[in-house]
Amino acid sequence: MRPAPLLNALALALLSGALLVPATSHAREATAAPVAQASLDAAAQLRERALQDGTAYRLIESLTTQIGPRLPGSEADARAVEWAKARFAELGYDRVWTEPVTFPKWERRSEHAAVVGAHAQPLVLTALGGSPGGEVSAQIARFDSLAALEAADPATLRGRIVFVDVPMARSRDGSGYGAAGAIRSRGPSIAARKGAAAYLMRSIGTSPHRVANTGITRFDADVTPIPAAALSLPDADQLTRLLRLGPVEVALSLDCGWNGTYTSQNVIAELTGRERPDEIVLIAGHLDSWDLGTGAVDDASGVGITMAAGHLIAQQPQRPRRSVRVVAFANEEQGLLGARAYADAHGGADVIARHVIGAESDFGAGRIYGFNTSAPAGQRATSDAIAEVLRPLGIDYLQDKGSPGPDISPLAAKGGAWGWLGQDGTDYFDLHHNANDTFDKVDPDAVAQNTAAYAVFAWLAAESDESFGSAPKTDATPAH
């Protein structure tokens, strides 16, 4: 834990009412502190107003109902862009604009699989984004780890369907997802390089229901892509049980693949700062989703939460000192493509320092339990003040935790400071990238708590005159 600077301790004491000083002394402290007492009071009022406001929940309902799933490059992608432009305009932002994001377009058309032979039965699966189409009928070769697949003799895999069966651990912070991620990102290329005809994996998810989880995979340049898909957890278990009885043959048919290029848009809205309009506090979600559900927790919730937070700040008696920018990023799901385009456009050495801090809501709609920023020691007075105003929301100040959100990471790689508002993701991977990601799973009270937290964060960061440490990096590399 970093000790709070003296000025910050005084500011927080003033906020809590624990320190009584003469009016003249109070005025001196308010001037010296990076966030004035009036701004702290306004933040507390903003927090309480947000808890009673249903704007975010209504936005999530609208996006998931009127637009539905938003696969990058689809017709719904274009409608989502128009939806976001219209909603931002209605919510009182000063400026709304778009910036183009061009990418290869991947399409899913149909997918089927079944065990054939003595124990014939259907399997529930879904193609991984980036998979080619194809029809394969072959024996299964099962592995209980990626390392075991890497060590396998290619002669034993030629013409087989590789099946990697690795359970994902449930966790509040989503760490189980990172640990399992290589099964999807690297597994298909390893199998293809060893001569496999197709690739199956246990879904990266925690749902006990018979739903499969998709997600992007990319094949190495030196391999010929093979059909790649994920099984629901019950079907992965069933296939493992069948393999204990003897060899198993599976017939797999995927109709999917890349089909040209498409240009979508990052949709950007801004509240212009009253004193430092060129300094930007950025909050964001991503507009796209996978196509199996309606993208409610991933990431209509993040879009609704951040849109509504900016809307509530727009209702304040005056604009904050710095500008507050809200971005609905394009095509996060297939590689942070909208975020990378934004960082390329806005991450130059002359611009990155003006992006004072950024935070993204992209981990569902669970309650926020922790807060932190990347601000270095000696520049944490505003972070400390934000943490104090967030505390009544049940949010702890966890100074050794956190990371930039996915779409903030390209800016962070260039030197941008980040804020972390950690959501409880214990149940997130029951829904992530599968057909159960629908609006009925969203808790309006949790969404209001999230909105209150983002509104407080953005307001106080924009009211402060303190740096959070944004500065250009000379060795910046793209985030992965």
Buried (B, 14 or more C-beta within 10 A) or exposed (E): EEEBBEBBBBBBBBBEEEBEEEEEEBEEBBEEBBBBBEBBEBBBEBBEBBBEBEBBBBBBBBBBEEBBBBBBBBEBBBBBBEBBBEBBEEBBBBEBEBBEBEBBBBBBEEBEBBBEEEEEEEBBBBBBBBBBBBEBBBBBBBBBEBEEBEEBEEEEBEEBBBBBBBBBEBBBBBEBBEBBEBBBBBBBBBBBBBBBBBBBBBBBBBBEBBBBBBBBBBBEEEBEBBBBBBBBBBBBBBBBEBBEEEEBBBBBBBBBBBEEEBEBBBBBBBBBBBEBBEBBBBBBBBBBBBBBBBBBBBBBBBBBBBBBBBBBBBEBEEBBBBBBBBBBBBBBBBBBBBBBBBBEEBBEEEBBBBBBBBBBBBBBBBBBBBBBBBBEEEBBBBBBBBBBBBBEBEBBBBBEBBBBBBBBBBBBBBBBBBBBBBBBBBBBBBBBBBBBBBBEBBBBEBBBBBBBBBBBBBBBBBBBBBBBBBEBBEEBEEBE
